[in-house]
Amino acid sequence: MARKGRLVLPALEGAVEFATLMLGPDEDAPAVAAPVLDRAEIVFGAVIIRLEAGASADRISSVAHALTADA
């Protein structure tokens, strides 16, 4: 039935409610230290490949493609 666009969903139980989203100033948010990497890293299983800083998208793509090639 779903393939023909005739999927019937069960009726919701109880009332449907919506929560209001409230945003505050940035100062209220806790600071989270994220690691800053100046070079790309590719993780493939137990192997980590660290490319040179400023590696191009073509270089990253070629390394990733080489990892998935059949041996």
VEXGU-795311 format. One line per field, with one value per residue: residue number from 0; residue in three letters; chain; x, y, z of N, C-alpha, C, O, CB in turn. Coordinates in Angstrom, 1 decimal, always signed. Glycine has a CB too. Example, Ala and Ser with C-alpha at 12.3 -4.5 7.8 and 13.67 -1.06 7.14 Angstrom:
2
seq	c(0:1)
type	c(ala:ser)
mol	c(A:A)
nu	c(+13.2:+12.8)
nv	c(-5.7:-2.2)
nw	c(+7.8:+7.1)
cau	c(+12.3:+13.7)
cav	c(-4.5:-1.1)
caw	c(+7.8:+7.1)
cu	c(+13.2:+12.9)
cv	c(-3.3:+0.0)
cw	c(+7.8:+7.9)
ou	c(+14.2:+13.4)
ov	c(-3.3:+1.1)
ow	c(+8.5:+8.0)
cbu	c(+11.3:+14.1)
cbv	c(-4.5:-0.6)
cbw	c(+9.0:+5.7)
END
This chain:
71
seq	c(0:1:2:3:4:5:6:7:8:9:10:11:12:13:14:15:16:17:18:19:20:21:22:23:24:25:26:27:28:29:30:31:32:33:34:35:36:37:38:39:40:41:42:43:44:45:46:47:48:49:50:51:52:53:54:55:56:57:58:59:60:61:62:63:64:65:66:67:68:69:70)
type	c(met:ala:arg:lys:gly:arg:leu:val:leu:pro:ala:leu:glu:gly:ala:val:glu:phe:ala:thr:leu:met:leu:gly:pro:asp:glu:asp:ala:pro:ala:val:ala:ala:pro:val:leu:asp:arg:ala:glu:ile:val:phe:gly:ala:val:ile:ile:arg:leu:glu:ala:gly:ala:ser:ala:asp:arg:ile:ser:ser:val:ala:his:ala:leu:thr:ala:asp:ala)
mol	c(A:A:A:A:A:A:A:A:A:A:A:A:A:A:A:A:A:A:A:A:A:A:A:A:A:A:A:A:A:A:A:A:A:A:A:A:A:A:A:A:A:A:A:A:A:A:A:A:A:A:A:A:A:A:A:A:A:A:A:A:A:A:A:A:A:A:A:A:A:A:A)
nu	c(+0.8:+2.0:+3.7:+1.9:+1.1:-0.8:-0.6:-1.6:-1.6:-1.7:-4.0:-3.2:-2.6:-4.0:-3.6:-2.0:+0.9:+2.9:+6.1:+7.4:+10.1:+12.8:+15.3:+18.4:+20.9:+24.3:+26.1:+25.0:+25.3:+27.2:+30.7:+32.3:+35.1:+36.4:+38.4:+40.9:+41.9:+44.5:+44.9:+43.8:+42.3:+41.9:+40.0:+40.1:+38.9:+41.2:+43.2:+44.7:+45.0:+46.9:+46.8:+48.8:+48.9:+46.5:+45.8:+44.4:+41.0:+40.9:+43.2:+42.5:+40.2:+41.4:+42.9:+41.0:+39.5:+41.5:+41.7:+39.3:+39.5:+39.7:+42.0)
nv	c(-1.2:+1.2:+1.8:+2.6:+5.0:+5.0:+4.7:+4.2:+5.8:+5.2:+6.8:+9.5:+9.3:+11.0:+14.6:+16.7:+18.5:+21.5:+22.9:+25.9:+27.6:+29.1:+31.6:+32.7:+35.1:+34.7:+34.5:+33.0:+30.4:+27.4:+27.3:+25.3:+23.5:+22.8:+20.7:+22.1:+21.6:+21.8:+20.4:+17.8:+14.7:+11.3:+8.7:+5.3:+2.4:+1.0:+2.6:+5.8:+8.5:+11.2:+14.1:+16.6:+20.0:+22.2:+20.6:+19.8:+19.5:+17.6:+16.1:+14.9:+13.5:+11.7:+10.1:+9.0:+7.6:+5.7:+4.2:+2.7:+1.1:-2.0:-4.5)
nw	c(+0.0:+0.7:-1.4:-3.4:-2.5:-0.5:+2.2:+5.5:+8.5:+12.0:+14.2:+16.2:+19.7:+22.3:+22.9:+20.6:+21.1:+21.0:+21.5:+22.6:+21.1:+22.6:+22.4:+23.7:+24.7:+23.4:+25.6:+27.6:+26.8:+27.4:+27.1:+24.7:+24.0:+21.0:+19.1:+17.0:+13.8:+11.5:+9.3:+7.2:+8.2:+7.6:+8.6:+8.5:+9.4:+11.5:+10.7:+10.5:+8.4:+8.0:+6.3:+4.5:+5.6:+4.3:+2.2:-1.0:-2.2:-4.3:-3.7:-1.2:-2.0:-3.8:-2.1:-0.4:-2.3:-3.1:-0.8:-0.8:-3.0:-4.6:-3.6)
cau	c(+0.0:+2.9:+4.2:+0.9:+0.7:-2.0:-0.2:-2.5:-1.0:-2.6:-4.4:-2.4:-3.3:-3.9:-3.5:-0.7:+1.4:+4.1:+6.9:+8.0:+11.6:+13.3:+16.7:+19.0:+22.2:+25.4:+26.8:+24.4:+25.7:+28.5:+31.8:+32.7:+36.3:+36.5:+39.8:+41.1:+42.8:+44.9:+45.1:+42.7:+42.6:+41.0:+40.0:+39.6:+39.1:+42.2:+44.2:+44.5:+45.9:+47.0:+47.3:+49.5:+48.1:+46.1:+45.5:+43.3:+39.9:+41.3:+44.1:+41.7:+39.4:+42.2:+43.3:+39.8:+39.2:+42.5:+41.4:+38.2:+39.8:+40.0:+43.5)
cav	c(+0.0:+2.4:+2.1:+3.2:+6.3:+4.8:+4.3:+4.7:+5.8:+5.1:+8.0:+9.9:+9.2:+12.2:+15.8:+17.1:+19.8:+22.1:+23.6:+27.2:+27.7:+30.4:+31.8:+33.7:+35.6:+33.7:+34.5:+32.0:+29.0:+27.0:+27.2:+24.0:+23.5:+21.9:+20.7:+22.8:+20.9:+22.6:+19.5:+16.8:+13.4:+10.3:+7.5:+4.1:+1.3:+1.3:+3.4:+7.2:+9.1:+12.7:+14.7:+17.8:+21.2:+22.8:+19.6:+20.2:+18.5:+16.5:+15.2:+14.2:+12.6:+10.6:+9.2:+8.3:+6.6:+4.7:+3.3:+1.8:+0.3:-3.5:-4.8)
caw	c(+0.0:+0.8:-2.8:-4.2:-1.8:+0.3:+3.6:+6.5:+9.8:+13.1:+14.8:+17.4:+21.0:+23.1:+22.2:+20.0:+21.7:+20.4:+22.5:+22.1:+21.1:+23.1:+22.2:+24.6:+24.2:+23.4:+26.8:+28.4:+26.4:+28.0:+26.1:+24.4:+23.3:+19.9:+18.5:+15.7:+13.0:+10.4:+8.2:+7.1:+8.7:+7.1:+9.5:+7.8:+10.3:+12.5:+10.1:+10.4:+7.5:+8.2:+5.1:+4.7:+5.8:+3.0:+1.1:-1.9:-2.3:-5.2:-3.0:-0.2:-2.7:-4.3:-1.0:+0.0:-3.3:-3.0:+0.4:-1.1:-4.2:-4.4:-3.7)
cu	c(+0.9:+3.4:+3.2:+0.4:-0.5:-1.7:-1.1:-1.8:-2.0:-2.9:-3.5:-3.2:-3.0:-3.7:-2.0:-0.3:+2.7:+4.8:+7.4:+9.5:+12.0:+14.8:+17.2:+20.3:+23.3:+26.1:+26.3:+24.8:+27.0:+29.5:+32.2:+34.0:+36.4:+37.9:+39.8:+42.2:+43.2:+45.2:+44.0:+43.2:+41.5:+41.1:+39.4:+39.9:+40.1:+43.3:+43.8:+45.5:+45.8:+47.6:+48.0:+48.5:+47.8:+45.9:+44.3:+42.2:+40.2:+42.2:+43.4:+40.8:+40.2:+42.6:+42.1:+39.4:+40.2:+42.2:+40.2:+38.4:+40.1:+41.5:+43.7)
cv	c(+1.3:+2.8:+2.8:+4.6:+6.2:+4.3:+5.0:+4.6:+5.8:+6.5:+8.3:+9.8:+10.4:+13.5:+16.1:+18.4:+20.2:+22.9:+24.9:+27.2:+29.1:+30.5:+32.9:+34.2:+34.5:+33.5:+33.4:+30.6:+28.7:+26.9:+25.7:+24.1:+22.4:+21.9:+21.4:+22.1:+21.8:+21.7:+18.4:+15.4:+12.5:+9.1:+6.4:+2.9:+1.7:+2.2:+4.9:+7.8:+10.6:+13.3:+16.1:+19.0:+21.8:+21.8:+19.9:+19.1:+17.4:+15.5:+14.3:+13.1:+11.4:+9.6:+8.4:+7.2:+5.5:+3.7:+2.3:+1.0:-1.1:-3.7:-5.9)
cw	c(+0.0:-0.6:-3.7:-3.5:-1.0:+1.7:+4.6:+7.8:+10.9:+13.7:+16.0:+18.7:+21.8:+22.3:+21.7:+20.6:+21.0:+21.5:+21.8:+22.2:+21.5:+23.0:+23.1:+24.0:+24.2:+24.7:+27.7:+28.1:+27.0:+26.8:+25.9:+23.5:+22.2:+19.4:+17.2:+15.0:+11.8:+9.2:+8.3:+7.6:+8.1:+8.0:+8.7:+8.6:+11.4:+12.0:+10.1:+9.5:+7.7:+7.0:+5.5:+4.9:+4.5:+1.9:+0.3:-1.8:-3.2:-4.5:-2.0:-0.9:-3.3:-3.3:-0.5:-1.0:-3.3:-1.9:+0.1:-2.3:-3.8:-4.5:-4.7)
ou	c(+0.5:+3.5:+3.6:-0.5:-1.2:-2.4:-1.2:-1.4:-3.1:-2.0:-3.2:-4.4:-1.9:-3.8:-1.1:-1.1:+3.4:+4.2:+7.8:+10.0:+11.6:+15.5:+16.5:+20.7:+23.1:+26.7:+27.0:+24.8:+28.0:+29.2:+32.5:+34.0:+36.3:+38.5:+39.0:+43.3:+42.3:+45.6:+43.5:+44.4:+40.3:+42.2:+38.2:+41.0:+39.9:+44.3:+42.6:+46.7:+44.7:+48.8:+47.9:+47.4:+48.6:+46.0:+43.3:+42.4:+39.8:+42.1:+43.6:+40.7:+39.7:+42.7:+42.3:+39.0:+39.8:+42.5:+40.2:+37.5:+40.7:+42.1:+44.9)
ov	c(+2.3:+4.0:+3.5:+5.2:+7.2:+3.5:+6.2:+3.6:+6.3:+7.4:+7.4:+10.1:+10.9:+13.4:+15.6:+19.4:+19.4:+23.5:+24.9:+26.8:+30.1:+29.6:+33.9:+33.7:+33.5:+32.5:+32.8:+29.7:+29.5:+26.5:+25.1:+24.7:+21.3:+22.9:+21.2:+22.0:+22.3:+22.2:+18.1:+15.1:+12.8:+8.5:+6.5:+2.3:+2.7:+2.5:+5.2:+7.6:+11.2:+13.1:+16.6:+18.9:+21.9:+22.3:+20.3:+18.0:+16.2:+14.3:+13.1:+12.0:+10.3:+8.4:+7.2:+6.1:+4.3:+2.5:+1.2:+0.2:-1.4:-3.2:-6.3)
ow	c(-0.6:-0.9:-4.6:-4.0:-0.7:+2.3:+4.6:+8.3:+10.7:+13.6:+16.8:+18.7:+21.9:+21.0:+22.3:+20.5:+20.5:+22.4:+20.6:+23.2:+21.0:+23.4:+23.3:+22.9:+25.0:+24.9:+28.6:+28.9:+27.0:+25.7:+26.9:+22.5:+22.6:+19.3:+16.3:+15.4:+11.2:+8.1:+9.3:+7.5:+8.2:+8.1:+8.2:+8.6:+12.1:+12.7:+9.8:+9.6:+7.5:+6.7:+6.6:+4.4:+3.6:+0.7:+0.9:-1.4:-2.9:-4.7:-1.9:-0.4:-3.2:-3.5:-0.3:-0.6:-3.5:-2.0:+0.6:-2.7:-2.8:-5.5:-4.9)
cbu	c(-0.9:+4.0:+4.7:-0.3:+0.5:-3.0:+1.3:-3.9:-0.1:-2.1:-5.9:-1.8:-2.8:-2.7:-3.9:-0.7:+1.6:+3.7:+8.1:+7.4:+12.1:+12.8:+17.1:+19.1:+22.6:+26.3:+26.8:+22.9:+25.7:+28.4:+33.0:+31.6:+37.5:+35.5:+40.3:+41.4:+42.3:+46.2:+46.5:+42.3:+42.6:+41.2:+39.3:+40.3:+39.6:+42.8:+44.4:+44.6:+45.5:+47.8:+46.2:+50.5:+48.8:+47.1:+45.4:+43.7:+38.6:+42.0:+45.2:+40.8:+38.7:+43.4:+43.9:+38.6:+39.2:+43.9:+41.0:+36.9:+41.0:+39.2:+44.0)
cbv	c(+0.0:+2.2:+0.8:+2.3:+7.3:+3.8:+4.7:+3.9:+7.1:+4.2:+8.1:+11.3:+7.9:+12.1:+17.0:+17.1:+19.6:+23.0:+22.8:+28.4:+27.4:+30.6:+32.1:+33.2:+36.8:+34.1:+35.8:+32.1:+29.0:+25.7:+28.1:+23.1:+23.4:+22.3:+19.2:+24.3:+19.5:+23.4:+18.8:+16.6:+13.3:+10.0:+7.8:+4.0:+0.1:+0.0:+3.0:+7.9:+8.7:+13.0:+15.0:+18.1:+22.2:+23.8:+18.1:+20.4:+19.2:+17.1:+16.0:+15.2:+13.3:+11.1:+10.0:+9.3:+7.3:+5.3:+4.2:+2.7:+0.9:-4.4:-5.2)
cbw	c(+1.2:+1.7:-3.4:-4.3:-2.9:-0.4:+3.8:+6.5:+9.9:+14.2:+15.2:+17.3:+21.8:+24.0:+23.2:+18.4:+23.2:+19.2:+23.0:+22.9:+19.7:+24.5:+20.8:+26.0:+25.1:+22.3:+27.5:+28.3:+24.9:+28.7:+26.5:+23.6:+24.3:+18.7:+18.4:+16.0:+12.5:+10.7:+8.3:+5.6:+10.3:+5.6:+10.8:+6.3:+9.5:+13.0:+8.6:+11.8:+6.0:+9.5:+4.1:+3.6:+6.7:+2.6:+1.7:-3.3:-2.7:-6.4:-2.3:+0.6:-3.9:-5.1:+0.2:+0.3:-4.7:-2.9:+1.6:-1.3:-5.0:-5.3:-2.3)
END
